Amino acid sequence: MHQLVTRLKLLLLSSWLLVACHGKPGSEAEQSAAQDPYIVHGDSVLIPTGSPLTGRIQTTTLRQEPYRLSLTTPAQVEPNLTKLARITPPFEGRIVAIYTRLGQAVQTGQPLFSMNPPQYAEAQKALLDARNELSLSETELKRQQDLLAHGVGIARDLEQARRDYAIDKDEYQKASNVLRFYGVTPGAGLGKPLVIRSPLAGRVTTVALVKGEYKTDLSQPVVEVYDPSSLWITANVKEKDLRYIHEGDRSSATVVAYPDQVFQGRVFHIDEKVDAETRTIKVLMEFDNRGSLLKPGMFATVTFTDTPQPAILIPANAILLENDQQKVYVKQTGAQPTGTQAQFVKRAIETGGTEGNRIHVTKGLAPGEVIATEGSFYLINAKGTNTSTTAQP
């Protein structure tokens, strides 16, 4: 009898513990299992009222804002050909004097060297002869005019004097033009060597002259003057990116020699043809170089910046990858199904450049729409979707 009572007590205690551990039918444990944190219908995810996802998913309302497209590409520093003068001897002749040296700063019109070309001597002699002839014909014209004015001259002789004077004046003008071609003012420096002057202000970067040398090769520059205050930087831009670049667009450049310094420039020429092999097009930019830090031949990294355009920018963590497609979850506005706190629909988008941690959306979204940002990966990994997808870094 005592053993039976003890057994009944143990049975009642076990029953009480079982009830305490598992609860009654319809208890909190069963209710929690009955309510999912989300409901999936195709590309839609419904968040029920009271879902544990509440507060884990944050949203943002889309709006348009000014956006400058940036495109980065390798490039090379080149001399600005409009500020470069490669000076060759105008004629064969002997170098008489050299007035410059390598690295010297020169001004426009400053003498660089002088020489004695035989053609120059001939041009000087022709000018002297023409000037003498013009002086004689001018004197004769005045004499005939004076004779006729005093009634002792002949009109025919005066007319002949006028014709001779006109011919001699024309010859003198031709001889003067030849000397102007040499850069010499007619009447100045006659009988002296031909002086070659700098056509622009800058620095002498090449001197290939020896005093007394007789120059016969007229194709090779003997002096090079360069103004480094501005330079060209040339980039080969991919054909597909050409639509983002326009003449006048801003650009910036960096070089390895000065990694912490950014140089500013603008696009001033886009080539008219695409390289058939590389499918690139040459873009030329002009950069300010007053500090002379940039040197022709340097490699550079150039960033093109387009003019501001209205655009939609979204946080990078809002974009998810699914089967190599970029997608976001768009929150549905208006009345929600009963018991639903929020509804999100998956949508494919296309993107362009970046700005910080935000990405430019080119297709798929409109201003005023609301998208999931923080916690959007809960939605794409919801039950019924492809759980192999991951959030875009």
Disulfide bonds with the S-S distance in Angstrom:
none
